[in-house]
Amino acid sequence: MAAWTWRFEKADGAEVQPSVQPEEFTTQGDAESWLGENWKELAEGGADQVRIFEDASEVYGPMSLHAEASQGEAS
């Protein structure tokens, strides 16, 4: 059975430890759902982007954790 895992990176591609520890996921959908629930905390914890892997093969990435849509909101 395949294992789906996330790699957490700074904007320059350097790997960082995530502020929320992910589990190993058995489906891509489970991995993406987890990221959807935790991306904001991960970004606040120092990760700028993520890549997703199926076993050792990169499926896609890097994907930014910074939501462009929120830049227009007052902070």
N, C-alpha and C positions, 0 to 999 in steps of 0.2 A: 504494500500500500504506500502511496506517495505521501510525503510530508511536505506541507506548505509552510514556509517560514519567511519572515520579514527581515530585511537588513536595514538598519537605521543609520543615516548619514548626515553629516554637516553638508552645507551647500557645495563644498569643494570635493565631496565624495569620501571624506574620511569617516570611517565607521565610528559610531558613538553608542554608548550603552543607553537603552531606552528607559525613560522614567516609569513606564508601565511595562512589566515583564510579560511578553506574549507567551502563549502556550505553543505547542506544535499543533498545527491544524491538519485535518484529514481531507479537507476540500478547499478549493480556492474561494468559494463563497463564504465559508466560515472565517477564513483569514481576512477577507475583505470586510465582512460584517464587524469583526473585532476592530479593524482599523477605523471603520466608520464611527465606532463608539468611543475610540480612544485617541483619535488624531490630534485633538486640541491639546490634551494633556501631554502627548508626546512632543508636540511642537513647543509647548511652554517649557518642557524639560530639556530642550537643546537639540532635538532632531529637526533638520530642515527638510529632509526628503527620505523616501523609502524605496526599496526595491523588493519585489516578491520573487521567491524561488520555489520551484517544485523540485524537491530533493536538491541536487547541486546545480540545476539549470535555472538561469534567470529567465523569468517569464516576461516581466516588464519592469520598467523603472529607468531612471529615477522619476518618482512622482512627488511633487512638492507637497508639504504639509501646511503651507501658508495659503490660506483662502484669499484669493484675489477679491472676491465679492465683499469681504469685510473691510477692505481698505477705505471705502467711502464712508463708513459709519464713524460717528463721533466716539472717541475713546475716553 
